[in-house]
Amino acid sequence: MKEFIIVITLTIVFYLLHYFYPVLYQNLQFIFFGPLLAYIIYKIFQFIYSYVKSKS
């Protein structure tokens, strides 16, 4: 459930980026970089979440 919320949050963030900065999306590199960045952010969140879970 937590992972699902993170994915939705990232989707909203990238939608807002697309909406406010369409110039970035004209650059093909950014389109390919976007999903990769989302995956990296997701993995960082996953690491923090598991770290906090193990601490408590």
N, C-alpha and C positions, 0 to 999 in steps of 0.2 A: 504493500500500500504506500509506504514511504517513497519507494522508487518511482511509483506511478505519479505521485505529486511532484517529484523532482522533474520528471520528463515533461509534465504539463507546464510547469514553471519555465523551463528552458524553451519550450515551444512558444509560449507567450512572449518571452524575452526576444526571441528571434523574429517573431511576427512584428513586434514593436520596432525592432531595428529595421526591418524591411519597410515598415510603414513610414518611419521618420527619416530614414536614410536610404532611399531607393538607389541613390548613386552608388552605394557600396555594392548593391546587388547587380549593378551593371558590369561590375568587375567579376569575370568568371572565376578568378582565384578565390574570391570571397565566398562564392557559392559552394565551391569544393571545400573551402576552409571551414565554413559554417558548421556542417555536421560533425567534422573532426573536433572543432572547438567545443561543441555541445557534448560530445563523447568524453573529452578530457575533463570538462567541468563536472560532468556526471560521475566520473571515476574519482575525482577529488572529493565530491560530496559523499560518495560511497565510503571512501577511506575515512573521512571525518566522522561519519555516522557510526561506522564500526568501531572506531577509536573511542568515541564518547560512550558507546554501548558497553565496551569492555571495561572502561573506567568506573562506571556506575555499578 
